[in-house]
Each structure stands twice: as structure tokens, then as C-alpha cells.
Amino acid sequence: MTRVLMLATLILTTSLVFVGPATAQGKSDLTVALSSFSTEVLDPIVGGHVVKYYMSLMFDYLIGVTPDGQLSKDG
């Protein structure tokens, strides 16, 4: 049993010596994962208001709505 423990310790120590620290590569893109993709389509008309928080990053809205429910040109 002692031999097995010594051998395991030796293997672990040896493997730690040869393994260097991992570094992340610099990327210019940001990937975001969502737990729900609502209607599972990339059409803002079909998706409705639920998907606006991530669709607004891909599409320009020509007509928006003010907090009191009136149409607005601000998108």
C-alpha cells in the first residue's frame, strides 16, 4: 500500500512539473449565451417585445414605444 501511495505521489509531482500555467487567448468577440431564446427565431416581428433586449443589438428599430405606450420615432 505504501508503494502505491509513493508511486501516485511521484506521478502527480512529476506531472505538475511539466504542466505550465494555461493562458487565455485574447479575442475581439464576445459570445453571450442565453438560457431562453424566446421564440427561437431571429425575426424581431415574430419575437415580440420579449426579445428586444438582445435583438436591439442586431437590428435598428425604426419605431419605438414611450413608457406611456405611445409610438415614438426614437426606436
C-alpha positions in Angstrom: 0.0 0.0 0.0 2.9 2.4 0.8 4.5 1.7 -2.6 1.2 2.6 -4.4 0.9 5.8 -2.4 4.6 6.7 -3.1 4.2 5.9 -6.8 1.0 8.0 -7.0 2.7 10.9 -5.3 5.7 10.6 -7.6 3.5 10.6 -10.7 1.5 13.6 -9.5 4.6 15.6 -8.6 6.2 14.8 -12.0 3.1 15.8 -13.9 2.8 19.1 -12.1 6.4 19.9 -13.0 5.8 19.5 -16.8 2.4 21.3 -16.9 2.7 25.0 -17.3 0.0 27.6 -16.5 -2.8 27.9 -19.0 -3.3 31.4 -20.5 -6.4 32.6 -22.3 -6.0 33.9 -25.8 -7.1 37.5 -26.4 -10.2 37.7 -28.6 -12.1 40.7 -30.0 -15.5 38.9 -30.0 -17.8 38.5 -27.0 -20.1 35.5 -27.0 -23.2 35.6 -24.9 -25.3 32.5 -24.1 -29.0 33.0 -23.1 -31.0 30.5 -21.1 -34.1 31.2 -23.2 -34.2 32.3 -26.8 -37.9 33.0 -26.6 -39.4 32.2 -30.0 -36.2 30.6 -31.3 -36.2 32.9 -34.3 -34.2 35.9 -35.3 -37.2 37.8 -36.7 -37.9 40.8 -34.4 -41.5 41.0 -35.6 -42.3 37.4 -34.6 -40.3 37.6 -31.4 -42.3 40.5 -29.9 -41.2 42.7 -27.0 -39.7 39.8 -25.0 -36.7 39.5 -27.3 -35.9 43.3 -27.7 -33.1 43.3 -25.1 -30.9 41.2 -27.4 -32.5 41.8 -30.8 -31.8 45.6 -30.4 -28.1 44.8 -30.6 -28.6 43.3 -34.1 -31.4 45.4 -35.5 -32.2 49.1 -35.6 -35.8 49.7 -34.5 -37.4 52.5 -36.6 -40.4 52.9 -34.4 -40.4 52.6 -30.6 -42.8 53.0 -27.7 -42.7 55.5 -24.9 -43.2 54.5 -21.3 -46.9 55.6 -21.5 -47.5 53.4 -24.6 -47.3 56.0 -27.4 -45.4 55.4 -30.6 -42.1 57.1 -30.9 -39.6 57.8 -33.7 -36.7 57.2 -31.3 -36.9 53.5 -31.7 
